[in-house]
Every structure is written in C-alpha cells, then in structure tokens.
Amino acid sequence: MGQKCTVMGGNYLLPGAFKLSVPEDSDETPSMTSTVEPTFPLEIQHHIVDMLEDCPEALRHISATSKALLPRARQQIFRTIKIQSFKCIVDLASLLGSRHCTIPTEADTLELDFEFPRPGRKLGYDTDTIFGAIMDTFEHFTFSFRSILLNMPWVYSKNLDWTNLHQCTSLRKFVIAGSHVWLDDITRLLYYTERLEVLIIDASFKSDSSPSMFTNISNRNPPCRVPPTLKELALSAEALPFLRWMCHVEPAVSLNVLRIKIDDIGSHFPNFLWLPTFMERFGGQLVHLYFWFEPGPRFRERETHQVLGETLQCAPKLRQFKCLLPTPIYEDEIAEFLEFIPPYMRPSMVLELVCGRDIGVDETPFWEAPSLQACMAASEDGPNAIRVVVTGLELDLMDL
C-alpha cells in the first residue's frame, strides 16, 4: 500500500516530522505521534537536489537529514573531486577502500593539483604509495571521468604509467600541467579519447626537441590520430612541437579555439613557424585565436608578424584575435604591429591587444578561454568592421 502525506492546516508535513494529536473538546495532554513519510516521484526528488548543485553546504545538510534524497545528493557532492595534496589522495584512497564506503562509483571531474616540493621540505610519500592511491581512485570511479586535470611535480610524474589513463574513454577535457617526460605520452593517449573536446597542455618537459613522436608516425601502434571532436587547444611554449605533430596526423579536425604561449627560447621558435601549416589543416572553423608573448624581443620581430599574418589568412571565420603583450612596449612598436596585421583581417573581426606589467600574474584568463558562444556574440553584437582595442597603454588609435 502506498504511503500518504499528512496534511495539517493546509501544510504538508516533511518526511520524518511529527504531529500533535489533540481530540476536539478534550482535556487530554497532547500526544506526539509519528507521521508517515510522504512519497515524491523520483524525478521530483532529483530535481530538488539538482537545484542545489552549486551549494555544497546545502547538499551536505540534505544528505545528512533525508534518506530519500541522500543517493542523489551524494552524486552531486562527489561529481567534482579536487585533490591538492598528497595526503588528501592517500586519505581518499583509504576511504574508498573501506568496506563501509558508500561513495558513488561515478564522477565527472577529477583534479589532481599536487603541491610542488620546496628546498628542504620532504613530501613524505614514496612513488608507490602515491600512484597506488591514484589507481585506487580511478578504479573506484570506474575511469568514468569526463574532465581530468593532472598537475604533478617531476619527482612523481617521471614514473607515471600513462597506459592507465587509456581506460578513460569518456574523457571530454584533459588538462596537463607540471613537469613530464615528453609529449609522446599525450599523443598516444589521444588514440583512446575519441570524445575529447578540450586539450590544454600547460606543462614543461624534460626530453629534448626531437623525440620519438615524430618517427614512424604512419606505422605507430596504436595509430596516431586526433579525436574528431576536438574543438579547443591550448599549448605552452614547450608544447609547441604538438603543432608539428598534428600536421602529420589524420584526420584533420575543425578547431574553434586556439591558445598559444610564445617565449624567447630559441629552440621553441622553429615549432612556432609550423603554425601557418597547422592552420591550413585545422583553422577553417576557428573563431577565437589567443597569443601570449612572454617578455623578450620575439613580438617585435618581422618574422613573427609574418607568421601571424599567414595564420590569419587561414582562418576565414575568425572573430576574435587577442594578444597579450609584455612590457616595456612602446607606441611605435604597437603602430608597426597594427600596420602589418590589419590587411590580413576581415570585417567583424576584433583585434585586441592587452599590455601591462601584470600580464601573466593571473594565468587563468589565458588557459580558460571564453566559450565559442561568447566569441560569436562579441563579434555579432558589433559593427560590420574591424575593431581594434588596445588596453594597458594610453594610445590614441587615431594617430596609429
């Protein structure tokens, strides 16, 4: 027999509540009797919990007070898992391994953003302990993550077994930071991530500039390929060889967002020169193009301007072209740049130059680019003409 919800004075009693029972015209002391818990359709229960997905404190409260809402609340609480210390990953693995563990076996996001060692400080955990804890975490959540951030110091990342990540076939976003052996491990991972949409490589590498990722590309096992769903790509200066690698891989994909960081190290610049070739294959649908020039003379070189111009020619649908520029930078340098670049631009395109001493203090605006919808809105709301925006310098654009 289905349960019923008791109504008193037009108000529903919440699950687990009590009502005072007082007979009419009676002098008896009120007695407390338990009510029957109301039953809501499962869809309504899920909707109630899902409305609180951005309120962790509220989710913890309802998970502690309602058995009916507990399963859905736990799914929301453990949807995103952020680990910022080695102690946390070890403690989490211990909890997941307990026979009393009731944590759901699926999660959307895993962020392993480990602390880096400082001189004179011991991390306190050996490699086997850390990687054992990481594997226990992956196995508990059945490799179901849609987004993974992996930021590890070299002392641990040098022993990372990348084949374990090959089981994350549902991956949509992958962010790699810290210090690692080489890009070759990442290129092999891409074969198994057929649904990957966002790839951010903000890492440094210990290998040299000519490793095995460029040898036997057509005959490698597993085959080299780029996920056809890839839409956003961001690369640090040390990761620019990835551009060259993609130029030799089939099939070509249609990127929407590209972010590239450029430094003044001579061995990195030859990889930057592959950008026009890269754009010929992957830039047909590009909407947002973002460059970050670190301090140095690279931005001022004519060869750099030539590469940027050829890049723009290969992006017929580009709407936003943004450059972060180091200081000191002078008006005549900006004027030279603005003289060289506009002939390659198209109507409705926005060219934004951002200058200032604090460029790079907060790296979030670079590595987390605006969405494709935001890029389109920024261009469609404006006039059908090239717009140039310079911030961080007091310039009169009419004089440039």
JOWO-V910702 format. One record per run of one state. SS is the DSSP state (~ for helix, > for strand, _ for the rest). FROM is the first residue (numbers start at 1). LEN is the number of residues. Records with the same first field share a line. If there is no record, write none. Layout:
SS->FROM-LEN / FROM-LEN
This chain:
_->1-6 / 9-2 / 13-5 / 22-9 / 35-7 / 51-5 / 66-1 / 78-2 / 84-2 / 97-12 / 114-13 / 141-6 / 153-1 / 158-4 / 168-5 / 181-3 / 193-5 / 206-6 / 215-2 / 220-12 / 236-1 / 240-1 / 247-10 / 263-3 / 273-2 / 283-5 / 294-3 / 301-1 / 314-6 / 326-5 / 345-5 / 356-8 / 368-4 / 381-6 / 392-5 / 400-1
>->7-2 / 11-2 / 18-4 / 31-4 / 80-4 / 109-5 / 147-6 / 173-8 / 198-8 / 232-4 / 257-6 / 288-6 / 320-6 / 350-6 / 387-5
~->42-9 / 56-10 / 67-11 / 86-11 / 127-14 / 154-4 / 162-6 / 184-9 / 212-3 / 217-3 / 237-3 / 241-6 / 266-7 / 275-8 / 297-4 / 302-12 / 331-14 / 364-4 / 372-9 / 397-3
